[in-house]
Amino acid sequence: MNLDLSRRDFVGLSGIASLGIVSTLSNSASANSTQSFSQTPEGVLKDLLDGNARFVSGEASSPRRTPKDFSALEDSQNPEALIITCADSRVPPEILFDQGVGDLFVVRIAGNIVNGSGVVVKGSIEYAITELNVPLIMVLGHSNCGAVNAAVKHIDKNDVPPGALNELIGLIKPAVERSKKLPGDLLENAIRENVVMGVERLRKLDAIVSRPANASPIKIVGATYDLRTGRVMIMP
Ligand SMILES: [Zn+2]
């Protein structure tokens, strides 16, 4: 078997094998969740950035979005990346990375908060790591983020937003505090620091720390999405 098979090729072959058409592949197909044929984290990152380049240039291929693509994934999924990003309507990961159904496991929460987030977010992230074995995790912030802007606006004021919103932006305030020490625009820096703190938090998750030494490699990156240009920039 060609070991250069991409994850998607492999998923496709798994589907064929499950129909009994390629019976010799059935054992390999059962290894689907072990990522025997996965791309490297670097390969996945390149795939996402290539997709973003197509999106930015107006040449998106909009792959794998037909009913057939959906039904092929009825029994299993094998996403190539976990994207943790903002709930903002202007930041749809499958579109801006030019990916299709089944390609991305996406956790969306206002302000793309990882640091201090509760068990629902943490559990969703750990599921992608331990059960889906994603090789790449990206925390994706974006320009003009309303949640981060709210944290910037309210950090020195006594007035508080209504309901749970105050608690939510409270989780972003440490990033704003760190940004105050940096030169440049406070909001832009806070958006970046919020991503940095998310990446730092991920590296301390039990699911990451306790990974066996022989587990498939996993890469965690921070990135920001520019609403004006459509471009995703990986943070150093
Ligand atoms: Zn946002």
Residues whose N, C-alpha, C, O or C-beta is under 5 A from the ligand:
A	BS01	ZN	C86 D88 G111 C145 G146 A147
